[in-house]
């Protein structure tokens, strides 16, 4: 396993991040534990979750599954870099109750305590803001986080789904307070969806944030979906079906699969390996439902893409270009 430092910190994390969103809703507790054991045995030490995972009436279920895995001992917690998130409403009995969501000092304090209890740990390595809270000033957010850092309950703070200007605003405010500020940004970024290259990734690099891409296969579309569809192994639905309904997008994915077929490469592994070549990227989040899917993701770490393949990928999925040149003279 290859490790890198998370942004400008001294924290060493694996180049792949284990996403746990499926734990509970799609993967039972025993299988979830097996996936985490397999990940840790392979040296994958960076686990990502959120307080709302479990969804609907089971919000918090995913954190509880991770907590029961930590409780098995054998150094599981000490060997894991744990990241969770705050923002979504965690009101009692699933109700959207005031002050049980977003980033007020009150909710941050409440949410941390609840996550720590579910996770069965006394600290969170990276506490991430799941979304921008336009109603709460960063002065208040950092005041709450600084207290948690002083108490030893949170070590670092990160963001998720932040635009570039909010990353700048958050860290400039932190600097004025003498706080560390954001050390990571979790954003939608993959071969098909490259808008993060316009402002988010440059801002993250400028402020020393590690970039953690989510949905690296764009909902499975970059995992060889057209071939699977033809062979009857997968039926596209939801966002994937809507994307493929666009003839231009479908042509891109067909060209992608044809290119990789020519080189004898697996689409899912290539999509992950491509992200590992991108400037500023710490590691993409993989969200396996089974240990077998995790093994496929780990194979991407061994894959080196040739200049010919990289050029072909850029031709099929061209990025937006550098900012501001992409939209200015």
Secondary structure, 3 states (H helix, E strand, C coil): CCEEECCCCCCEEECEEEECCCECCCECHHHHHHHHHHHHHCCCCEEECCCCCCCHHHCCHHHHHHHHHHCCCCCHHHHCEEEEEECCCCCHHHCCCCCCCCCCHHHHHHHHHHHHHHHCCCCEEEEEECCCCCCCCHHHHHHHHHHHHHCCCEEEEEEECCCHHHHHHHHHHHHHHCCCCEEEEEEECCCCCCHHHCCHHHHHHHCCCEEEEECCCCCCCCCCHHHHHHCCCCCCCHHHHHHHCCHHHHHHHHHHHHHHHHHCCCHHHHHHHHHHCCCCECCEEECCCCHHHHHHHHHHHHCCCCHHHHHHHHHHCCCCCCCCCCCCC
